Amino acid sequence: MKKIIDKYEEQLRDSEYYNEMSPFPVYDTEYIKIMRNKLKEMRENEEYDKLPVVACKYCHSLHILTDESENDVCMKCGSINDIIIYDNIYEHEKHKNS
């Protein structure tokens, strides 16, 4: 995540620099505003990888949706209410690959 944030910061710096150096904006000012907001959001969620993860018990898919009856349904294999909650994405990857 840190590498992605660094890349966004670099792209934002370059875009702002070129807009300041030219008589007319090279990059759309709305685009730059969106980039700033996205970067701010990413910085706030830097601990995203440490959040709990819900995965299917059988196929280990993370694509779990809740239906209207409050059942957890795996969108890959179709199992219902057979989920495992991992402490973070790293735990999920460790168990998925073993």
Backbone torsions as a table, in degrees:
resi	resn	phi	psi	omega
1	MET	NA	-35.8	-179.0
2	LYS	-62.6	-39.6	179.4
3	LYS	-64.5	-39.0	179.2
4	ILE	-66.1	-44.4	178.6
5	ILE	-61.8	-43.1	177.9
6	ASP	-60.9	-40.5	-179.8
7	LYS	-66.1	-42.2	176.6
8	TYR	-61.7	-42.8	179.5
9	GLU	-61.9	-42.5	178.4
10	GLU	-63.1	-44.6	179.7
11	GLN	-64.5	-40.0	178.6
12	LEU	-65.2	-44.6	177.2
13	ARG	-58.2	-47.1	-180.0
14	ASP	-62.3	-43.8	-179.4
15	SER	-62.8	-44.9	179.2
16	GLU	-65.4	-39.2	179.6
17	TYR	-61.4	-49.5	-178.9
18	TYR	-65.7	-33.0	176.3
19	ASN	-68.0	-36.7	178.9
20	GLU	-71.3	-32.4	-175.4
21	MET	-83.8	-14.9	-177.7
22	SER	-105.2	155.0	180.0
23	PRO	-67.4	-29.3	176.7
24	PHE	-125.7	146.1	-177.9
25	PRO	-57.9	128.6	175.8
26	VAL	-76.8	-42.6	178.7
27	TYR	-104.2	140.4	179.8
28	ASP	-57.5	130.6	-178.4
29	THR	-65.5	-30.0	176.8
30	GLU	-67.0	-39.2	177.0
31	TYR	-61.0	-42.7	178.9
32	ILE	-65.6	-39.1	177.6
33	LYS	-63.7	-40.7	177.8
34	ILE	-64.6	-41.1	178.1
35	MET	-62.1	-42.5	178.5
36	ARG	-61.4	-45.1	-179.8
37	ASN	-64.4	-42.3	179.1
38	LYS	-64.1	-41.6	178.5
39	LEU	-63.6	-41.9	177.6
40	LYS	-61.9	-44.2	179.1
41	GLU	-62.9	-40.5	179.9
42	MET	-67.6	-37.8	178.1
43	ARG	-65.0	-37.9	179.5
44	GLU	-67.9	-30.6	-177.5
45	ASN	-103.0	29.4	-177.5
46	GLU	-63.8	-23.1	179.5
47	GLU	-89.5	18.1	-176.0
48	TYR	-57.4	-38.0	-178.1
49	ASP	-68.4	-14.4	-177.9
50	LYS	-96.4	2.6	178.8
51	LEU	-77.8	154.7	177.1
52	PRO	-62.1	148.9	-177.5
53	VAL	-123.9	135.8	176.8
54	VAL	-105.8	127.6	-178.6
55	ALA	-136.0	159.6	176.8
56	CYS	-69.5	140.3	-178.9
57	LYS	-67.9	-30.2	-173.9
58	TYR	-96.7	-51.9	-175.4
59	CYS	-101.2	-4.3	178.4
60	HIS	63.9	19.6	178.1
61	SER	-71.4	145.7	177.5
62	LEU	-93.5	-2.9	-177.7
63	HIS	-85.6	79.9	-179.2
64	ILE	-113.0	126.4	177.1
65	LEU	-120.0	154.3	177.4
66	THR	-102.3	125.3	-179.1
67	ASP	-85.0	-176.4	-176.1
68	GLU	-66.7	-18.5	178.4
69	SER	-94.8	12.6	179.5
70	GLU	66.1	27.2	173.9
71	ASN	-91.9	142.4	175.3
72	ASP	-89.2	117.1	-175.4
73	VAL	-115.6	129.0	175.2
74	CYS	-79.3	125.9	-178.1
75	MET	-80.7	-9.1	179.6
76	LYS	-91.8	-52.0	-176.6
77	CYS	-108.9	-11.0	175.8
78	GLY	86.5	4.1	179.3
79	SER	-66.4	148.8	-175.9
80	ILE	-117.8	128.9	177.6
81	ASN	57.2	23.5	174.2
82	ASP	-109.3	80.0	-176.4
83	ILE	-123.3	159.0	174.3
84	ILE	-125.4	137.0	177.1
85	ILE	-105.5	117.5	178.4
86	TYR	-97.5	155.1	-179.6
87	ASP	-64.2	-34.5	179.7
88	ASN	-160.8	177.2	-177.3
89	ILE	-66.3	-29.3	-179.8
90	TYR	-68.1	-38.2	175.6
91	GLU	-64.0	-41.9	178.6
92	HIS	-60.8	-46.2	-179.1
93	GLU	-63.6	-38.2	-179.8
94	LYS	-63.5	-44.2	-179.0
95	HIS	-76.3	-31.2	-179.8
96	LYS	-66.1	-38.9	-176.3
97	ASN	-86.4	-6.0	-179.2
98	SER	-97.0	NA	NA
